[in-house]
Amino acid sequence: MAPASPFARKARIIIRELDLTRLVEEIPTNPAASEELHRANPLRKIPALVLDDGSALIDSPVICEYLNELGGGKFFPGMSIWREVSGRWRALGLQALGDGIAEAAVACIYEGRRPEEQQSKEFIDKQIGIITRGLDALERAKFAKDPTIGEIAVACAIGYLDFRMPDLGWRETRPKLASWYEAFARYPSMQATMPANLT
Ligand SMILES: N[C@@H](CCC(=O)N[C@@H](CS)C(=O)NCC(=O)O)C(=O)O
């Protein structure tokens, strides 16, 4: 994991919510340099979860669902075709939206770290477009009172935007999302996993 990663943060929140801190070790990892990560994840991305038998899970949705099972959590609502809008599909759809926003934000930040003459304004504009439309969709979204993986993913994406793109000004035109996030950010598990500038 890395303290700034919005994807690792999803798992770190579930670990705290389900009291799994004694079962799961969080290892600060530089995705470019860590051989342990490269052995665990051929995609060389964090998070990756190495299990006791030496096998590894990759991709935050998979890791979070595993942790949810391990801790007997309710962050992944059960399968039901009668509850498409309020159940599992809503939660997974919201997770996809949050993760998509986070992916675009991470891509912007990585692009900004390349030598200036190699950076593409077109690429950055495209990512900003994804972030903007994603946030607009979230302003219209329905959030559950009992948080699911969808709410967690959205909160981690917004936390990352606030951390890496503090001048985005997304709150100005999205009052509903802003007030939902303000309340969500008060959860102790959110407070304990605030992104830190260590990577
Ligand atoms: N879909 C993956 C995305 C993970 C991801 O992009 N992680 C970033 C850090 S926030 C990473 O490790 N990037 C390293 C790289 O792309 O080289 C997930 O949900 O876990």
The ligand as an SDF file (V2000), in Angstrom:
LIG
                    3D

 20 19  0  0  0  0  0  0  0  0999 V2000
   -7.5460   -0.9450  -10.6020 N   0  0  0  0  0  0  0  0  0  0  0  0
   -6.5060   -0.9080   -9.6090 C   0  0  0  0  0  0  0  0  0  0  0  0
   -5.7360    0.4100   -9.7330 C   0  0  0  0  0  0  0  0  0  0  0  0
   -4.5150    0.4390   -8.8190 C   0  0  0  0  0  0  0  0  0  0  0  0
   -3.5690    1.5960   -9.1520 C   0  0  0  0  0  0  0  0  0  0  0  0
   -3.6670    2.2390  -10.2010 O   0  0  0  0  0  0  0  0  0  0  0  0
   -2.6340    1.8780   -8.2290 N   0  0  0  0  0  0  0  0  0  0  0  0
   -1.6350    2.8980   -8.4700 C   0  0  0  0  0  0  0  0  0  0  0  0
   -1.3410    3.6940   -7.2050 C   0  0  0  0  0  0  0  0  0  0  0  0
   -2.6840    4.6970   -6.6920 S   0  0  0  0  0  0  0  0  0  0  0  0
   -0.3310    2.2310   -8.8320 C   0  0  0  0  0  0  0  0  0  0  0  0
    0.1060    1.3240   -8.1520 O   0  0  0  0  0  0  0  0  0  0  0  0
    0.2970    2.6870   -9.8940 N   0  0  0  0  0  0  0  0  0  0  0  0
    1.5990    2.2360  -10.2790 C   0  0  0  0  0  0  0  0  0  0  0  0
    1.7670    2.2780  -11.7530 C   0  0  0  0  0  0  0  0  0  0  0  0
    0.7810    2.4360  -12.4860 O   0  0  0  0  0  0  0  0  0  0  0  0
    2.9210    2.1430  -12.1590 O   0  0  0  0  0  0  0  0  0  0  0  0
   -7.1090   -1.0850   -8.2140 C   0  0  0  0  0  0  0  0  0  0  0  0
   -8.2890   -0.7670   -8.0380 O   0  0  0  0  0  0  0  0  0  0  0  0
   -6.4280   -1.6100   -7.3080 O   0  0  0  0  0  0  0  0  0  0  0  0
  1  2  1  0
  2  3  1  0
  2 18  1  0
  3  4  1  0
  4  5  1  0
  5  6  2  0
  5  7  1  0
  7  8  1  0
  8  9  1  0
  8 11  1  0
  9 10  1  0
 11 12  2  0
 11 13  1  0
 13 14  1  0
 14 15  1  0
 15 16  2  0
 15 17  1  0
 18 19  2  0
 18 20  1  0
M  END
$$$$
